[in-house]
Amino acid sequence: MPYPRELINPHEELILELHPHWWYFAKSVALVVLSTIIGLWVMNQNWWGFTKVIAALFILASLGYLLERYIRWASTYFVLTTDRVIWRSGVVSKRGIEIPLERINTVFFQQRIFERLLGLGDLEIESASKDGAQRFEDIRKPSAVQNEIYRQMEENENRKFDRVSQGIQVAQGVPTVPEQIEQLARLRDQGILSEEEFQAKKAELLDRM
């Protein structure tokens, strides 16, 4: 089940969209297997019917628990966008956390040996908020997620710096990069610049953004 796109702002770009690792189902699957083995063994015994009813109810209960875990898994998201980290969980009763990238201080991850073999771990994000550190469990490839968060934090800072720089240029009457490209296009159309000169200068200006 994908993360609802209406919850992403128009200016945002979705970078990561993760459900918990499949290890999230380990206990419930093990319970289904165990209840099925016990249930089949009981059914093959010459015991009175009430015992077999209990065994069948045990199997149904374990299947119900597995279904409940699946619903929780499908409705739990760890999302990284170009602006924030989002965590959502729940279908009827919902919980959520949003951490703007500019408020994140440090990102930690923790993996035990067994978790490293399976490719999951816990992620902890320290931010400048009243809640302090937030811990997220059963994250797939937490070290890669940590690196991606830091990369998006850096790009977010660069975009903010570019917006400030363009604002200063406008205030001082200095043409912005798009305005300079538009001026170059007019010079090209007038025959003052060749197409090669226009493309070279345009690439130079775009590298400054």
C-alpha positions, 0 to 999 in steps of 0.5 A, a space after each residue: 500500500 503506497 503512502 498517500 500522495 495527497 499528504 505530500 506537499 506540491 513542492 516536495 519530492 518523495 525520496 524514500 517510502 518504507 514499510 517495516 522490514 519483513 522481520 516484523 512478521 517473525 513472531 506471528 508467522 512462527 505462532 501460525 506454524 506452531 499452532 498448525 503443527 499442534 492442531 494437526 497433531 491433536 486432530 489425529 489423536 483419538 481425543 474427545 471433541 472439545 480438545 479439537 475445538 480448542 486446537 482449531 480456535 488456537 489456529 484461528 487466533 494465530 491467523 487472526 494475529 498474523 492478519 492484525 500484524 499485516 494490517 499494522 505493517 501495511 499502515 506503517 510508513 517511514 517516509 523521507 522527502 526533500 523537506 522532512 522525515 515522516 512516520 505514520 502508523 494506524 488505520 482507525 487510530 492513527 499516530 504520526 511524527 514529522 521532523 523537518 530536515 532543518 531541525 534534525 541534529 543527528 541521526 544514529 542507527 543500531 544493528 545487532 549481528 543478527 539484524 545485520 545479516 537480515 538487513 534491518 535495524 533501528 534508527 534514532 533521530 535527534 532534533 531540535 524539538 520538545 520531544 528530542 530523540 525519536 526512535 524508529 524500529 525495524 528500518 530496512 538498511 538503516 545505514 543507507 537511510 541515515 546517509 540519505 537523510 544527511 544527503 537530503 539535509 545538505 541539499 535542503 540547506 543548499 536550496 535554502 541558500 540559493 533562495 536567499 541568494 536570489 532574494 538578495 540579487 532581486 533586492 539589489 537589482 542583480 538579474 537572477 540566473 533565469 533572467 540572465 538565461 532569458 537575456 542570453 536567449 534574446 542575444 542568440 535570437 538576435 544573432 549576437 551569440 551562436 547556439 554553441 556560445 549560448 549553450 556554454 554560457 547557459 550551462 555555466 549559469 546553471 552550475 551556479 544554482 
